[in-house]
Each structure stands twice: as C-alpha cells, then as structure tokens.
Amino acid sequence: MRRVDEDFRSLPLATVADAALTRARELGAEHADLRVERVRDSGVDLRDGRLTSSGDDVDSGLAVRVVVDGTWGFAAATAVTTDQAAALAEQAVELARVSRALSTERVELADEPVHAGREWVSEYVTDPFAVPDAEKAALLEAWSRQLLAAGVSHVDASFRAVKEQKYYADLAGTSTTQQRVRVHPELTVVLVGDDGMETMRTLAPPVGRGWEFLVGTTEQGAWDWAAELAELPDLVREKLAAPSVEPGRYDLVIDPSNLWLTIHESVGHATELDRALGYEAAYAGTSFATLDQLGSLRYGSELMHVTGDRTVEHGLATVGYDDEGVQAQAWDIVRDGVLVGYQLDRRMAAMHRLGDPPGRSNGCAFADSPQHVPLQRMANVSLQPATDGPDLAGLIAGVDRGIYVVGDRSWSIDMQRYNFQFTGQRFYRIVGGRLAGQVKDVAYQATTTDFWRSMSAVGDASTYVLGGAFNCGKGQPGQVAAVSHGCPAARFDDVRILNTVQEAGQ
C-alpha cells in the first residue's frame, strides 16, 4: 500500500500537536485541534503546441482552532515548530475570549469516536509530481500538434496536479495523517471559418488519480484520449456549420458530462446545511431547501436518488477523515425524490441533531489552506444510476422530439439555488428516437424542483461517469475545494430551451 510521503511524515507532527494541545488545555479550551498541512499545486499550459507557462507552488504551515466558553478562536502560521504551535494556541484562545462578547450563540460540536494514529492515502498509480514538467509538456505538445494537423485553428492545452498532505490532532485523542492526489488535463480547440468561430473542449473530467489518467492502461483508469482527440476536429466543424436552435419546449437527454454541473449547483450547494440555515449567504447565497422541508420536500421524481459520499474511489472530495477528525461516510440526500438529508460538519450536526445517527457529522469540514479555518464543504454529491434503467441508446430511443446535451459550459443560478439555466459543449437534435445532427446556441432553463420532477428515465450503470471540478468556491474570505459528482445519463420531459443568441439580443 502507498504511504504518505516520508518528507511529510518526518516533520515533528506529534510533538507540534502536543505543544499546541497541551497549551490550549492549560488555558481552558474545551476543544482544540491542530492541522499541519502542505498543499503542492503545479501546472503547465500550452498554446498551439508551445509552452506558455508552468508553475509549482507550495502552501504549508500549521493552524490551531479552539473553542473557549462556547466561542471559536483560530490562529495560523507557516513555521512548523513546537514554540510556534504553543504560541498559536495562546493566540487562538485569546481571540476566542475577545470575541465572546460578540458571539450570539454557543459553539457546540457533535461527538465523534476517537481515531488515533490513522493514515490514509488516495488511490493513484503514478505520482504526477514524480513526472518531469518537460514530459508533461511534451505529451500536451504532441496532442496539440495532432489537433492542429487535423485542421483546427488553435489549441489550448493544460495539465494541473495537486498533492494535499494533512496531519490532524485534537484534544479527544484523534490523530490522522493523509495524502491525496488529483489531476486535471484539458484541451480546447478553436475553429475559425468564413461564418464565424466555434470552440469545443475535451470531456475528460478532473479526477482523484495520478499521471496514469493520461498515459496508463484502461485497467489503471486512463481516459480514452486517442478516441476523444481523433473525433474533436470533426465535431467542432459540425458545430460551426450547425443551425441555431429553435427555442421552445423539448424532451432532453442529458449526458453525465453536462448533468454533473447541474447536480453541483442545484443539489450540491442547495443541501449544504449552513447554506440552508443562512449561515452561508455572502458567497452565492442561501438555499430554497430549508430545514423545515426535510422529509417532505418533493425535490424530484421518484427516480431521483442522490447521495453524499466522502468515500467513493477517485472522488475529488474523497478523504479518509475530514478536517474535524470525522471518518468519511456515505449517506442519502434525496431518496425516492424526497429531501432526506443534508451535508453536515460537527457544529451543524450538534445544533440540529441531524445525521446518522442523529447528532453526528457526516464528515464535511474542509479548509483549503493551513491559513484558513475549516468550513462546511461539499461531499461528492451524485445521482445514482437505475439498476434496471436503459442505456444511452435506450434513453434516446424514448424521445420523439428532443435534444441530447453533451459537455458543460456556462451556467447561471439564483441566490437560493432555484432558478437556473445551463449551456453545454454540443447539442444534437433527437427526431423519432434517433440523433439528427448538431444544433447550437442552446441553453436549458428551469427551476430546480420543476427540472428534477421532470426526470422520466435514469440511465443504467453503463452510462455513469464521475465528473467534477477543481474550483468550487465558498466562504468569505473565499476558499476553493475540489469535488466530484457522479451521474448517469438521464431523460427530462418538456424542458424550456432558450436560443442564447436571441436572448443576447443579437
């Protein structure tokens, strides 16, 4: 089994934790935790096969968080030493005491079993940081040259990798050491013709894997880059020549390469409990899915089964333990179309006696840096495939007049995660159960509940893909988290389609 890198494990993790936690206890903290983190982020970018930028950044340090007299305190620094750890504990306690007069409610944290001396590493084959940047750039250059030779006008190519290492310890006795790796390769082609310009991007998602995602075998989880790159030039040519969509109401078959983002915005963010309660409002608003509707809100059709999952293999939000020492879990958010659960950290779970069992966090605390306090963050929120559902051909065959939507692009949703519209990379007319060529300038618009209640068929496991993003934002000051959303293809009936050119007044 892969272990956390030795150069991180060799840091004075336990002695630093002991210094911080002992001092916090001496000063009267009822809760204290410490994180030592190192986050390495690297990337290369090419334009038309030529390297335009490369970078390799490291964010490292330690943070101490306390609860004193029911009030939070927090302090962070870059030096990982026992003296610094003890000083941070003193600063955090002092901050809590100063803030007590401004606090309107006591902080209580849900109980959590002790997990002492645990180590966890995400699943990957080849550490992308063991691969020279020159090798990464050479692969992207070769792919770019292939696309340019096939007749596209320009190619943007990029590869980003992140290695996140964390040590956590608290007064209860939990201590965890973790390492996770994620990668995001992407190529975008631009075609300029007499009638204008079109772009199209690869569908390969960001994943919790290593360099094998680009060059490994199918058994290692590599994407089929040869097939996707071979078809991309013809697809963008067809898109450039495609007619503009006639607005109206259509049945939709939505590919997982597009549907993951709709899940993220209309289900993932909407079921963060801090957002539903109004604690999170400054960054992208609150939620229509308020707590009084738990167990009764008809979120979607009876086919809708959405889970929160911090354990799924290769998920971007997958961990062994969260940033409050809670072991990763999976749970239902929407079952049989009804809202049955939320995403919780320890404070939210304790306040509202939610979770399974009641009053237990489901492991959704995360900080993107040692300089930041943990927030309640999104799990891998996924729509489950139907055991006896149709394959993609079967979904399309069930539509007389509709559109098949592939790939994500722009989106817009209101401050309660309710009214939205989404576009995509490409769109195909469906006529009499068959694909009938591309159309363009398409956006689908609905309210969250109308959209999910219109879901009339859910694809089987053969249509399921784990999509996601590196850059989910939340909080103020803002933090960024990576999160995956798995889903099958699915069919939605009588959805409003906009023509984006007409909507823009062009």
N, C-alpha and C positions, 0 to 999 in steps of 0.2 A: 504493500500500500504506500502511496505517496505521502510524505510527511511535510509539515511546514518547513520552509527553508531554514537551514541551520543558522544563517546570519541573523535571522529574526529571533529564533528560539534561544540564541546565545546572549541576547540582551538580558539585563538584570530584571526580568519581568516580575518574578515573585518578590524580590527584595524591594523593588519600587512600589509594588502593590501593598506590601506590608507597611512600608513607611507612610503611605497616604492613608490607608485604612485605620492604622493604629492612631494616627494623629486625629483623624476625623472622629473616632470613637472617644478619644480623650476630651475632645471639645464638645461632646454631647450630641453628635449626629445620630439620629435614629436609623438613617440609611446612608450608606456611602458606597460608591462604586468608582472604579478606575478603568480607563481604557488606554492602552498603548497601541498606537496604530502606525502603519506605514502603507501608503497608497501610491503605487507607481503607475503612471499613465504615459503611454508612448503612442506615437502616430507618425505615419508617412502619408504624403499627399502628392499626386502627380496630375499634371495637365498635359494631355496629348502625348503621354508617354515620357514626359520629362519631370523629374523631381522638382517640386516647388517648395516643399517644406518638410521638415522632420523635427520631432521633439521627444524628449524623455524627461518627465518631471516626477519628483517625489515629494509627497506631503507627509511629514512624520511628526510625531510628538506624543504627548500624553495629556489626558483630561481627567479631572476629578469632579464628580457630581455628588451632592449631598442633599438630604432632607433634614432640616433642623426646625423643630417646633412647627412642623407642617408646612414648611416653606422651602422651595428649591434654592440651591446655591450651586454655582458652576465656575470652574477656572481651568485654564489650559495653558500649555507652554510647549516649546519644542525640545528642550533638553530632557533626556530620559535618565534622570538621576534620583537617588533617594532624597537628597536635600530638596530638589525641585518638587518632588512628589509631596513631601510633607508641607512645603510652602503653599502648594496649590490647595491642599486640604484646608489649611488655615484661611486662605483667601475665599474658598467656596463657602466655608462656614460663616465667615464674616459677611459675605454677600447675602446669605440667607437671613441672617439676623437683621441686617439693614433693610431688607426687602419685606420683612414680616409685617410691618405697618401698612404696606400697600397690598398685601395678599387678601383676597376676598373669600377664599375657601381653602381648607386644609388639603395638603397633598397626602394621599394615601395610596400605597402600592399593593397590588394583588400579590398574595403569597405565591411563591414559586419553589418547587423542590430544589435542593442543592445539587449542583452538577460540578463536582470537584475534579480538577485535573483532566478535563476533556480536551481532545484535539480533533479537529475536523478539517478536511481539505476537499475542495470541489473536484468533480470528475473531469479530467482532461488528460491527454496523452503527451503532448509536446508543449512545454512552457514557451509561450511566444517571446519571452524575454531572453530565451536561450538562442533565438534565431537572429542573426545579424540584420541590421536595418538594410544593408545592401542586398541581402537575399529577399527581403520583403519587397523592396523597391523593384528589384529585377522581375519578380513574378507579376507585379502590377503593371510594369512596363510591357512585358510580353502580352498580357491580356489587352492592354490599351492598343498596342500595335496591331493585334488581331482584329479588333473592332474598327480601327481606322482603315485597315486594308479592305474591310468589308463595306466601306463606303460611307460611314458616318462622318459628320463634320468635326466633332470634338468629342473627347472622352475625359471625364474627371474620375480619378480612381483614388481610393483612400483605404487605409487599414489602421485601426485603433485597437490597442490592447490595454487592459487594466489588470494589475495584480494587487489585491487588497489583503493585508495581513493585520489581524487584530488580536490583542490579548485583553481579556476582561476579567475583573475580580471584584467581589463585593463583600460586605460585612457578614453576610449569611454564610459564606464559605464557598460560593461558586467561583470557579476559575476555568476559563476556556481560552484556547489558542486556535485561531482559524486562519485559513488561507483560501481565497477563491480567485479564479482567473476568468476573464471574459474577453471576447474578441468581436470586432465589428468590421468586416470588409464590405466595400460598397463601390459600385461603378455606375456612372451616369453617362449616357450617350446623348449627344445633341445632333439633330439633323436640320440643316438649313436648306430650304428649297425655294423654288420660284413663288410658291404660295404661302411662305411663312417659315416657321420654325417649330419643332417639337422636341421634347426631351423624354427620356424613359430611363428608369433606374432598375437595377437588379433587385430581385425579390428575396435574396438570401438574408435571413434575419440576423441580428446580433445574438450571440449565444454564450452560454457558460461552458465553453470549450477552449481548446488551445489551437496552435498553428495547424493541427490536423484537419480543422474545419476547411482549410484552403487546399491542402496537399495530401491529405490522408486517404485512406480507403473508405468505401461505403460503410464497412463494419465499424470503422472508427468515427463515423458520424460526419464525414466530409459532405459538403454540398456538391451537387452535380453542376460544377462550374462550366464544364465543357458544353453541356446541353444548353444552359442558360445563355452563355455568351454567343453560341452559334446562332440562336434564334433572335437575339436582341436587335440586330440591324434591320431585319425584315419586319419585325414588329413595330419599330419606330417609323419605318417607311409607310407601313399600312396606316398607322395612326395619323401621319401627316396628311395622307390622302383621304382619310375617313370623313364622312359627312357629320355635320353638327347635329346633336341630338334634338329631337322634337320634345319639348317639355310636356309633362303630363303625369299620369299615374301608371306605374309599371309593377309587375312582379319582379323581384330581384333574386338572383343567386349570387351570394357574396362569398368570395374566396377568403380563406383564412389570412392571406397576405394583406387583406384590407380590413377584415372584420375585427382583428386583434385591436386595432386602434379605437374602434367604436366601443369595444368592451372596456378598454382602458378609460376612456373619457366618460362614458355613460353609466358604467357599472363600477369599475375600479375606484375612481375618485368619489363617486356618489355614496359608496358604502364604507368609507373611512369614518369611523365614529366621531372623531374630533371634528371633522367637517360637518357631519350631520347635526352635531350639537352646537355648532357655531364657534368652537374654539379656534378653528382654522377658517379664516374668511379673507384675509388680506391677499393671499395668493390663490387666485382662481375661484374664490367664493366658497359657498357652503354646499348644501345638498337638499334636494326635494325629498330624499328618502329618510325622513326624520324618524326618531326613535319611537314615537307613538304609533308608527305604522309597522313595527316589527311583528311579523307573524300574520299580518293581514294585507299588506300592500301587494296587489297583483302586478308584479313587475313585468311579467311577460307571459307568453303562452305556457301551457302545461309541459311543453317540450324543453323548457328552459331550466337547465341545471348548471349553476355557476359555483365554482369552488374557489376558496383562497388556499394557497399552498406554498409553504416555505421549504418544501422537501423535494419537489419534482426534480428529477435529474436534468442537469444542464440549464435549469432556470436561472435567469439573471438575478432574481430576488431570493434564490435558494441559499440557505445558510444552515449550519448546524445549530447555532444559538444566536439569538438576536442581541442587540446592544443593551439589553437589560438582563442578560443571562437566562432568557427563556428558551427552552428547547423548541426547535422548528416543528410545526404541525401542519395538518391539512384539515379543512372544515368546509361546510356548506355555507354559501352566502345567499343564493337563490335556489330553492328546491321546488320542483313542480310549478315553476313560475311565480312563487311567493317569496318575498324577502324574509329570510330566516336567520341571518347572521351579519355581523359587521367585522371589520378589521380592528384589532384592539392592541394597545400596549398595556402595561401594568396599571397605569393610573386610570385609564378609561374602563378597564375591566373591574377595578375595585369600586369605582364610583357608581357603576350601574349594574353590577352583579351579572354581567354578561360573560359569554364564553362557555366552554365545555371542559370541565364542569363550571357552573356559574361562578363568576368572580375570578376566572383565570385568564390571563393574557393568552392570545394565540400567536405571540412572537413577532409583532410588527413594529418594533422600535429600531431605528437605524439613524446613524449620523454619518455624513459623507466625508468627514474630516475629524482629526483629533481636536481641531479648534472649534468644533460645533457641538451643541448639545443634541442628544438623540431626539428625534421626532417620531410620531406615529407615521410609518411609511407603508406603502402598498406591498402586499404579497404578490406572488404570481397568481393573478385572477384569471380563471379560464372557464370557457364554456365547454362542457363535456360532450363528446360525441354520443350519438344514439347507437345502442347495441345492435338494433335491427334496422338502422337508418339506411338510406340509399347512398350509393357512391356519387361522385360528381356528375357522371353521365345521367344517373337517375334523377338527380335534382334538376338538371337542365331539362330533361325529358318531360318533367311535370309542369313546365311553363309554356303557355301558348304565345304570350306576348310579354317580353321582359328584357332584362339587361343582366349580363354577367359582369361583375365588378372584380377587378384584379389589382392588387398593389395599393399601398397607401400614398396619400399626397397631402393636400391641405385639409384643414378641418376648422370648425368653429362650434363652440358650445357656450351656453349662457352660464351665469354665475351660480346657478343651482343645479347644473349638470342635467338640464331638462330639454331645452330646445337646441337642436343641433343641425349641422349639415357637414357632409364629408364628400370629398372627391376621391380620385384614385389614379393609378398609373395608366390603366387601359380598361376599355369597356367594349363588350360585344353585344350586339342585338341577339335576342333569342326569338325565333319565329317558329311556331309549331314544334317546340321541343328540340330545336337544333340551333347551333350558333350560326349567325348570318353576317359575319364581318364586324369590324370595329366601328364604333361611333366615338365622338369626342365631345368635350365641353360639358361633361356630366357631373352633377352633384346630387346626392340624395338627402332629403330634408324630412325631419320628423321630430316628435317629442320622444323622449326616452321610453315611456310606457307604451305609447302607440306603436313604436317601432318593434319592441320586443314582444308585444302581444300579437303582432302580425306574423311572427315566425311560425311557418306552417310545416317545415320539414328541417331536420337536422341531419347532417351527413354522418356516415359511419367513420370508424377509426382510420380508414384508408385516406380520408380527406383531412385528417387532423395535422396541424403544424403548430409548433411553438414559436410564435413571433414575439416582438417586444421592442424596447428602446433603451438606450443608454442614458437618456437625458430627461427623466421625469422630474419636474420641478415642484417644490413645495416649501413653505415656510418663509419667514422674514426675520433676519437675512435668509436669502434663498439657499436651499440645498438641492442637490441633484442626486437621484438614485436610479439605478438600472432595474428594470422589471420586465418579466416575460408574461405573455398572455397566449395560452394555447386555445385553439378552437378548430372545429371542423368547418367545412363549407356549410352554408345554411340558406334556406329559402324564406323570403319575406314577401307577403302579398300586398299589392295595392299601395305602394310607397310613392310619395311625391318626388318627381325628378325635375330638377332645375337645369336650364341651359345657362352655364356660367358666363358665357359671352353676353347673352341678352341681359342677365342680371347685372352685369357690369356696365350696361348701357352702351355697348359697342355694336 
